[in-house]
Amino acid sequence: MAIVIRRASAADANAIGVLAKEFQAFLRSLDPTTDFDWGAPQYLRDGFRDNPAFEAFVAEEDSVVIAFTLFHPGYDTDRGERGFYMTDLYVSSSHRGRGIGKRLMRRIAEVGHERGVSWLAWSVLKRNAAAVKFYEQIGAAHNDKLHQMHAKIDALTEAT
């Protein structure tokens, strides 16, 4: 049973939606206040139109999608470097420990090399110890110099 890593397509929407729900349930178990509104409809809406919001890869075994990752371009003005932000990496719980997450990240890195990208950044829920350990084992480092922040666009327009 070989694992195939390939670019995700619109036809993967339902499978990615199912995995996203599994991922969201896991994250809610770590932080019950987390709210989600992302699944197959948003995947299709935002990933497969002019100027898509993200790119995606899936891992499949026996033609069944068992993992996915989404990423999008970024830019660092401190160093004048292109990069990628990985928004999600999820491997179905029954398929973990087989190197699938590493292979998905390697595929993003290959695309990055092709496009002149020099970094990959992502966020991890602090309470997700297994993910933190996985990322540390592949050489990722914590960035204690920065705070991750976010705001709703509507709130910003009202505040200014």
C-alpha positions in Angstrom: 0.0 0.0 0.0 2.0 2.9 -1.3 1.3 6.5 -0.2 0.9 8.9 -3.0 1.5 12.7 -2.5 -0.2 14.8 -5.1 -1.7 18.2 -5.7 -5.2 18.4 -4.4 -8.1 19.1 -6.8 -11.7 20.2 -6.5 -12.7 16.5 -6.6 -11.0 16.1 -3.2 -13.4 18.5 -1.5 -15.5 15.9 0.3 -12.5 13.9 1.5 -10.7 17.0 2.8 -14.0 18.2 4.4 -14.2 14.9 6.3 -10.5 15.2 7.4 -11.0 18.8 8.4 -13.9 17.9 10.7 -11.8 15.2 12.3 -9.0 17.8 12.8 -11.4 20.4 14.2 -12.8 17.9 16.7 -9.3 17.1 17.8 -8.4 20.8 18.2 -11.7 21.4 20.1 -10.6 18.7 22.6 -7.5 20.8 23.3 -9.3 24.1 23.3 -13.1 24.0 23.6 -13.4 27.7 22.9 -12.1 27.2 19.3 -14.7 27.8 16.7 -14.5 26.6 13.1 -16.3 27.3 9.9 -14.3 25.6 7.2 -14.9 22.5 5.2 -15.7 21.3 1.7 -17.7 24.3 0.6 -15.1 26.8 1.7 -12.3 24.6 0.2 -14.1 24.7 -3.2 -15.0 28.4 -3.0 -11.5 29.7 -1.9 -9.2 27.2 -3.6 -10.5 26.9 -7.1 -11.3 30.3 -8.5 -9.3 33.1 -10.0 -6.6 34.1 -7.5 -7.1 31.1 -5.2 -6.5 31.7 -1.5 -4.3 28.6 -1.1 -2.7 25.6 -2.7 -3.0 22.1 -1.3 -1.6 18.7 -1.4 -3.1 15.4 -0.3 -1.7 12.1 0.7 -3.7 9.1 -0.4 -3.5 5.4 0.0 -5.5 3.0 -2.1 -7.1 6.1 -3.7 -8.4 7.2 -0.3 -7.3 10.7 0.9 -5.7 10.3 4.4 -4.0 13.6 4.9 -3.9 17.1 3.5 -1.9 20.4 3.8 -2.8 23.9 2.7 -0.3 26.7 2.2 -0.1 30.2 0.6 2.6 32.7 -0.4 4.1 35.2 2.0 6.9 37.8 2.0 9.4 38.9 4.6 10.3 42.6 4.3 13.0 42.2 7.0 15.1 40.0 4.7 13.5 40.5 1.3 12.6 36.9 1.0 9.6 35.0 -0.4 8.1 32.3 1.8 5.1 30.1 2.4 2.6 30.1 5.2 1.2 26.6 5.9 -2.3 27.0 7.2 -3.1 23.3 7.9 -1.3 20.0 8.0 -3.4 17.1 9.1 -2.8 13.3 8.9 -5.8 11.1 9.8 -5.2 9.6 13.3 -5.1 6.1 12.0 -2.3 6.9 9.6 0.1 8.8 11.8 3.7 7.7 12.5 4.4 6.6 8.9 6.2 9.8 7.7 3.2 11.2 5.8 3.4 14.6 7.5 7.1 14.8 6.6 6.4 13.9 3.0 3.7 16.6 2.7 6.1 19.2 4.1 8.8 18.0 1.8 6.5 18.5 -1.1 5.8 22.1 -0.1 9.6 22.6 0.2 10.1 21.2 -3.3 7.5 23.7 -4.7 9.2 26.4 -2.6 12.6 25.6 -4.2 11.0 25.8 -7.7 9.6 29.2 -6.9 12.6 30.8 -5.0 11.0 30.5 -1.6 13.3 30.4 1.4 11.1 29.8 4.4 8.0 28.1 5.6 6.0 29.3 8.6 3.0 28.0 10.5 1.1 28.2 13.8 0.5 25.4 16.2 -2.0 25.4 19.1 0.3 25.5 22.2 -1.6 22.6 23.8 -1.0 20.4 20.7 2.0 18.7 22.2 2.2 16.0 19.6 2.3 18.5 16.7 4.9 20.6 18.5 7.1 17.5 19.1 6.7 16.5 15.4 7.7 19.9 14.2 10.7 20.1 16.6 11.9 16.7 15.4 12.0 17.8 11.8 14.1 20.9 12.8 11.5 23.6 13.2 12.2 26.3 15.8 9.9 28.4 18.0 9.9 32.1 17.3 9.7 33.7 20.7 10.4 37.2 19.3 7.0 37.5 17.7 3.4 37.3 18.8 0.9 35.9 16.4 -1.9 38.4 16.1 -5.1 38.7 14.1 -8.1 40.9 13.7 -11.3 40.8 11.7 -11.2 43.2 8.7 -14.6 44.6 9.8 -13.3 45.4 13.2 -10.3 47.3 11.7 -12.5 49.4 9.4 -14.7 50.3 12.4 -11.8 51.2 14.6 -10.0 53.5 12.1 
